[in-house]
């Protein structure tokens, strides 16, 4: 994956200024790359893209909460580099806590996903930077919420659990509904856009972002991606 995970925090929306720290103002979340723990039934490139798209979407969702912030991507990148962590590499709770502290965040979000021919399971862990404690392990355990077609709703569901575990109020209803409404085809294309952009292929990234917008015209993250690669 190379440097592809660097995009995750830049795409998440409003972020904490480099000089700020978690105890000043709203709690800050550092979202780390997710691990593909074993997925089958789609092209390998799709799953590679989701390693970026899932955490980027979680970060964007957190950033949309009025009482939360996402950590500065530069500080997260430096913290990951200091631990010699590669993209999509598993991060234990103790290391996650150290990364959060180095990034000026109160919490770290780590996780993994597995798609077995359309049955999707995403698991996210919220780690407290103060003591390295895993506050919550959030997953889509409900059998009615495990279809690949429900990808955006699954991400919203998991993010809501982490926001609640951090002691924050629920998302505004309209915000949650909009995030959960993104079609899986659009989220897949957005994820591919992130992947191609990370590889320096602006033409393919632009095409993927456009495809995402053609499926879901009100897709803010895809529109932002298109602007970044000069496709707007």
Residue pairs with C-beta under 8 A, 6 or more apart in sequence:
1 33
1 48
1 51
1 52
1 86
1 87
1 88
1 198
2 87
2 198
2 199
3 87
3 198
4 51
4 52
4 87
4 194
4 195
4 198
4 199
5 32
5 33
5 51
5 52
5 80
5 87
5 88
5 198
6 73
6 77
6 198
7 52
7 56
7 194
7 197
7 198
8 31
8 32
8 33
8 52
8 55
8 56
8 59
8 73
8 194
9 15
9 30
9 31
9 59
9 70
9 71
9 72
9 73
9 76
9 77
10 73
11 56
11 59
11 60
11 194
11 221
11 224
11 225
12 31
12 56
12 59
12 60
12 62
12 63
12 70
12 73
13 59
13 60
13 63
13 64
13 70
14 63
14 69
14 70
15 63
15 69
15 70
15 71
15 72
15 73
16 28
16 69
16 70
16 71
16 72
16 104
16 105
17 72
18 72
18 74
18 75
18 104
20 28
20 104
21 28
21 104
22 28
22 100
22 104
22 105
22 106
22 107
22 129
23 106
25 69
26 67
26 68
26 69
27 67
27 68
27 69
27 106
27 107
27 166
27 168
28 68
28 69
28 70
28 71
28 103
28 104
28 105
28 106
28 107
29 59
29 62
29 68
29 69
29 70
29 71
29 105
29 106
29 107
29 108
29 109
29 162
29 166
30 70
30 71
30 76
30 79
30 99
30 100
30 103
30 105
30 107
30 108
30 109
31 55
31 56
31 58
31 59
31 62
31 70
31 71
31 76
31 108
31 109
32 55
32 76
32 80
32 91
32 96
32 99
32 108
32 109
32 110
33 51
33 52
33 55
33 87
33 88
33 89
34 50
34 51
34 54
34 55
34 88
34 110
34 111
34 112
34 113
34 122
34 124
35 51
35 88
35 89
35 90
35 111
35 112
35 113
36 47
36 48
36 50
36 51
36 88
36 112
36 113
36 114
37 112
37 113
37 114
38 114
38 116
39 47
39 50
39 113
39 114
39 115
39 116
40 115
40 116
40 117
41 115
41 116
41 117
41 118
42 115
45 192
45 195
46 188
46 191
46 192
47 115
48 195
49 188
49 191
49 192
49 194
49 195
50 113
50 115
50 188
50 191
51 87
51 88
52 191
52 194
52 195
52 198
53 187
53 188
53 190
53 191
53 192
53 194
54 111
54 113
54 122
54 155
54 191
55 109
55 111
56 191
56 194
56 221
57 152
57 155
57 179
57 182
57 187
57 190
57 221
58 109
58 111
58 124
58 155
58 158
58 159
59 70
59 109
60 220
60 221
61 155
61 156
61 159
61 171
61 179
62 68
62 69
62 70
62 109
62 159
62 162
62 163
63 69
63 70
64 171
64 175
64 179
65 163
65 168
65 171
65 175
66 172
67 168
67 169
68 163
68 166
68 168
71 100
71 103
71 104
71 105
72 103
72 104
75 102
75 103
75 104
76 99
76 103
76 105
78 102
78 103
79 98
79 99
79 102
79 103
80 99
82 102
83 95
83 98
83 99
85 91
85 95
90 110
90 112
91 99
91 108
91 110
93 125
93 127
93 132
93 133
93 134
94 132
96 108
96 110
96 125
96 127
96 132
97 108
97 127
97 128
97 129
97 130
97 131
97 132
99 108
100 106
100 107
100 108
100 127
100 129
101 129
105 129
106 128
106 129
106 130
106 166
107 126
107 127
107 128
107 129
107 135
107 162
107 166
108 126
108 127
108 129
109 124
109 125
109 126
109 127
109 162
110 124
110 125
110 127
111 122
111 123
111 124
111 125
112 122
112 123
113 120
113 121
113 122
113 123
114 120
114 121
115 121
115 148
118 147
118 148
118 149
119 146
119 147
119 148
120 140
120 146
120 147
120 148
120 150
120 151
120 154
121 139
121 140
121 146
122 139
122 140
122 154
122 155
122 158
123 137
123 138
123 139
124 137
124 138
124 139
124 158
124 159
124 161
124 162
125 134
125 136
125 137
125 138
126 134
126 135
126 136
126 138
126 162
126 165
126 166
127 133
127 134
127 135
128 134
128 135
135 165
135 166
136 161
136 162
136 165
138 158
138 159
138 161
138 162
138 165
139 158
140 146
140 154
140 157
140 158
145 153
145 154
145 157
146 154
148 184
149 184
150 184
151 182
151 184
151 187
151 188
152 179
152 180
152 181
152 182
152 183
152 184
152 187
153 180
155 179
156 171
156 176
156 179
156 180
157 180
159 179
160 170
160 171
160 176
163 170
163 171
164 170
170 176
171 179
178 218
181 216
182 216
182 219
183 215
183 216
185 215
186 212
186 213
186 215
186 216
186 219
186 222
187 212
189 208
189 209
189 211
189 212
189 215
189 222
190 208
190 209
190 212
190 219
190 221
190 222
190 225
192 204
192 208
193 205
193 206
193 208
193 209
193 212
193 222
193 225
193 226
193 229
194 205
194 225
195 205
196 202
196 204
196 205
196 208
197 205
197 225
197 228
197 229
202 229
202 230
202 231
205 225
205 229
205 231
206 226
206 229
206 230
206 231
209 222
209 223
209 225
209 226
209 229
209 231
210 226
210 231
212 219
212 222
213 219
213 222
213 223
213 226
216 222
223 232
226 232
